[in-house]
Amino acid sequence: MPEIPPDIPPEQSLITYPSAFPIKVMGAQVEGFVDALVVVARQFDPAFDPSTIERRPSSTGKYLGVTLTITATSREQLDELYRTLSTHPMVKVVL
């Protein structure tokens, strides 16, 4: 399991909260993948708008890269969102 970095004081953070924050997710291009990501995004940002999702299929069409832009309100929210996406069974990579 990855080690959790120590808390960064707000004055040293490179992110100003709240802010639009893009998260890139890759998974198999299968039915329900994007819908599953929307469900997760809305757990952390109830106002998440699915129409803002960017999709990029791989050259073979086997995988789909998705960019979700959520409203980040804290480092804790982002850390938990990354953990939730990383452990989702349909997700291969989160950046």
C-alpha positions in Angstrom: 0.0 0.0 0.0 1.4 3.5 -0.9 2.6 5.6 1.9 0.5 8.6 2.7 2.5 11.8 2.5 2.6 14.2 5.5 0.1 17.0 5.5 1.2 20.1 3.7 0.2 23.4 5.5 -2.4 25.3 3.4 0.1 28.2 2.9 2.5 25.8 1.1 -0.2 24.1 -1.1 0.0 24.6 -4.8 -3.8 24.3 -5.0 -6.2 27.1 -4.0 -9.5 25.7 -2.8 -12.1 25.5 -4.1 -10.8 25.0 -7.7 -11.5 23.0 -10.8 -9.3 20.0 -10.7 -8.8 17.5 -13.6 -8.3 13.8 -12.8 -7.3 11.4 -15.6 -8.6 7.9 -15.4 -7.9 4.9 -17.6 -9.8 1.7 -17.9 -11.1 -0.9 -20.4 -13.5 0.6 -22.9 -16.6 -1.3 -21.7 -20.3 -0.5 -21.2 -20.8 1.3 -17.9 -17.2 2.5 -17.4 -17.9 6.2 -17.7 -21.2 5.9 -15.8 -19.3 4.3 -12.9 -16.8 7.2 -12.9 -19.7 9.7 -12.7 -21.1 7.9 -9.7 -17.7 8.2 -7.9 -17.2 11.8 -9.0 -20.6 12.8 -7.6 -19.7 11.2 -4.2 -17.0 13.8 -3.9 -18.5 16.6 -5.9 -22.3 16.5 -5.8 -22.5 19.3 -8.5 -20.2 17.3 -10.9 -21.4 17.8 -14.5 -21.0 14.7 -16.7 -21.1 16.9 -19.8 -17.6 18.1 -19.0 -16.1 14.6 -19.3 -13.3 14.3 -21.9 -12.9 10.9 -23.5 -9.9 9.5 -25.5 -9.9 6.0 -26.7 -6.6 4.1 -27.2 -5.4 3.5 -30.7 -6.7 -0.1 -30.5 -10.0 0.9 -29.0 -9.4 -1.5 -26.1 -8.9 1.3 -23.4 -10.5 4.6 -22.7 -8.9 7.6 -21.1 -11.3 9.8 -19.3 -10.7 13.3 -17.7 -13.0 14.2 -14.9 -12.9 17.8 -13.8 -14.3 18.1 -10.2 -14.5 21.0 -7.8 -11.7 20.3 -5.3 -12.5 21.6 -1.9 -9.6 20.1 0.2 -6.6 17.9 0.0 -8.5 15.3 2.1 -11.2 15.2 -0.6 -8.7 14.7 -3.4 -6.8 12.0 -1.5 -10.0 10.1 -0.8 -11.2 10.5 -4.4 -7.9 9.2 -5.7 -8.0 6.2 -3.3 -11.6 5.4 -4.3 -10.9 5.6 -8.0 -7.6 3.6 -7.7 -9.4 0.7 -5.9 -12.4 0.7 -8.3 -12.5 -2.7 -10.2 -13.0 -1.0 -13.6 -10.1 1.4 -13.2 -6.6 0.6 -14.4 -4.8 3.9 -13.8 -5.5 7.2 -12.1 -3.3 10.3 -12.7 
